Amino acid sequence: MGYFPAYLKLDDKKILIIGGGKIATEKLTHLLDFTSDIVLLAKDFDQNILELSSKNHLRTIKKRYKSNDIDGYDIVIVAIDDIQKQKDIYLEAKNKKILCNSVDAIEYCDFIFPSYIKKGDLTISISTSGASPAVAKYFRRYIEKLIPKNIDKFLTEMKNLRKKLPKGKERMKFLDKKAKEFFSK
């Protein structure tokens, strides 16, 4: 069975990334598009992740993971090479009702990171349910070419109109007509 597509509001969610290498940096970069309430824990951190952490005022904890380090977090990303440790952290998270993603170990994931496009308020995600991240990546690149260059400005205009116009059928018709015209150009 595949993954249910959902967009999570991360405003009040505390996230822990365990790992300090290239994959942890990649996951951090994606998360920073949506939140900055992220803590990083690793025995060692590479320079890229340290720079991103400093630039975004994130807390780093330099130590090996120990049981209970996930306490107080809502979401845990396990970006380490040790599959047994990924499994242990996943089982601990599951027991504590904490959502967990273990990179490259789909069996230890409550959720996965889709390939996505973000342009202002527009977010499009693409997933193959872990079957082929490469296919998701290249399909994302294909779709990106189809998106109008000024979509972010148009969405800002539409958001403002939704706030100003009174709710009801007339507003729905008007906004629907504007959207149809935008994509008919």
C-alpha positions in Angstrom: 0.0 0.0 0.0 1.3 3.5 -0.8 1.7 6.6 1.3 -1.2 9.0 1.9 -0.4 12.4 0.5 -0.8 15.1 3.1 0.7 18.5 3.7 1.6 19.0 7.3 1.7 22.4 9.1 5.0 22.4 10.9 4.6 25.7 12.7 4.4 24.1 16.1 6.3 20.9 15.4 9.7 20.2 16.8 12.0 18.3 14.4 15.1 16.4 15.2 17.5 15.3 12.4 19.9 12.6 13.5 23.0 12.7 11.3 25.4 15.3 10.1 26.4 14.3 6.6 25.2 14.9 3.0 21.8 13.2 3.3 21.1 15.0 6.6 22.0 18.3 4.8 19.6 17.4 2.0 16.7 16.7 4.4 17.5 19.9 6.3 17.5 22.0 3.1 14.0 20.6 2.2 12.6 21.2 5.7 13.9 24.8 5.8 11.5 25.6 3.0 8.7 25.0 5.6 10.1 25.5 9.2 13.1 26.4 11.2 12.2 24.6 14.4 14.9 22.0 13.7 17.6 20.5 16.0 20.5 18.5 14.6 22.2 15.7 16.5 25.3 13.9 15.2 28.7 12.7 16.3 30.2 14.9 13.5 28.8 17.5 11.2 30.1 18.3 7.7 30.8 21.9 6.8 27.6 22.4 4.7 25.3 21.4 7.5 27.1 23.6 9.9 26.8 26.6 7.6 23.1 26.0 7.1 22.6 25.6 10.8 24.5 28.9 11.6 22.7 30.8 8.8 19.3 29.6 10.1 20.1 29.8 13.8 19.6 26.1 14.4 20.8 24.2 17.4 23.4 21.5 16.9 24.2 18.8 19.4 27.5 17.1 18.8 27.2 13.6 20.3 26.3 10.0 19.5 22.6 9.2 19.6 21.4 7.6 22.8 18.0 6.2 23.7 15.6 9.0 24.8 17.3 11.7 22.7 14.1 11.9 20.7 12.0 12.8 23.7 10.2 16.1 23.2 10.2 16.0 19.4 7.3 15.5 17.1 9.2 14.4 14.1 12.5 12.6 13.8 14.6 12.2 10.6 17.3 9.5 10.9 20.0 10.3 8.3 22.7 7.8 9.3 24.2 4.8 7.5 23.8 2.3 10.4 20.6 0.4 9.4 20.3 -1.3 12.8 20.5 2.0 14.5 17.8 3.4 12.1 15.6 0.4 13.1 16.2 1.0 16.8 15.4 4.7 16.6 12.3 4.0 14.5 11.0 1.5 17.0 11.7 3.9 19.8 9.9 6.7 17.9 6.9 4.4 17.1 6.6 3.4 20.8 6.6 7.1 21.7 4.1 8.1 18.9 6.7 10.3 17.2 6.7 10.4 13.4 9.9 9.0 12.0 11.7 9.0 8.6 14.7 6.8 8.1 16.6 7.6 4.9 17.0 4.7 2.5 15.1 2.3 4.9 11.5 2.6 3.8 10.5 -0.1 6.3 11.5 2.3 9.1 9.5 5.2 7.8 6.1 6.6 8.9 6.4 9.1 6.1 8.6 9.8 3.2 10.0 13.0 1.6 8.4 13.5 -1.8 10.2 15.3 -4.6 8.5 18.7 -4.7 8.3 22.1 -6.4 7.8 25.2 -4.3 7.0 28.6 -5.9 5.6 31.0 -3.3 2.3 29.4 -2.1 2.3 26.7 -4.7 3.7 23.4 -3.6 3.5 20.3 -5.8 4.7 17.0 -4.5 5.6 13.9 -6.5 6.0 10.5 -4.9 6.6 6.9 -6.2 6.0 5.6 -2.6 9.7 4.9 -2.4 9.7 2.7 -5.6 12.0 5.1 -7.5 13.1 8.4 -6.1 15.0 9.0 -9.4 11.7 8.8 -11.3 10.1 11.3 -8.9 13.1 13.7 -9.3 13.0 13.6 -13.1 9.2 13.9 -13.3 9.4 16.9 -11.0 11.9 18.5 -13.4 9.5 17.8 -16.3 6.5 19.4 -14.4 8.6 22.4 -13.4 9.0 23.4 -17.0 5.2 23.5 -17.4 4.6 25.9 -14.5 4.0 29.6 -15.6 6.9 31.8 -14.5 4.7 34.3 -12.7 2.6 31.7 -10.8 3.7 33.0 -7.4 2.5 36.6 -8.2 -0.8 35.2 -9.5 -1.3 33.2 -6.4 -0.6 36.3 -4.2 -3.2 38.2 -6.2 -5.7 35.4 -5.8 -5.1 35.1 -2.1 -5.7 38.9 -1.7 -8.9 38.7 -3.7 -10.2 35.8 -1.5 -9.6 37.9 1.6 -11.3 41.0 0.1 -14.3 39.5 -1.6 -17.3 38.3 0.4 -17.7 34.5 0.5 -20.3 33.0 -1.7 -21.1 31.7 -5.2 -20.2 35.0 -6.8 -16.7 35.0 -5.3 -16.3 31.3 -6.4 -17.3 32.1 -10.0 -15.1 35.2 -10.2 -12.0 33.4 -8.8 -12.7 30.3 -11.0 -12.9 32.6 -14.1 -9.6 34.3 -13.2 -7.8 31.0 -12.7 -9.2 29.6 -16.0 -8.1 32.8 -17.9 -4.6 32.6 -16.3 -4.0 29.1 -17.5 -5.6 29.8 -20.9 -2.9 32.2 -21.9 
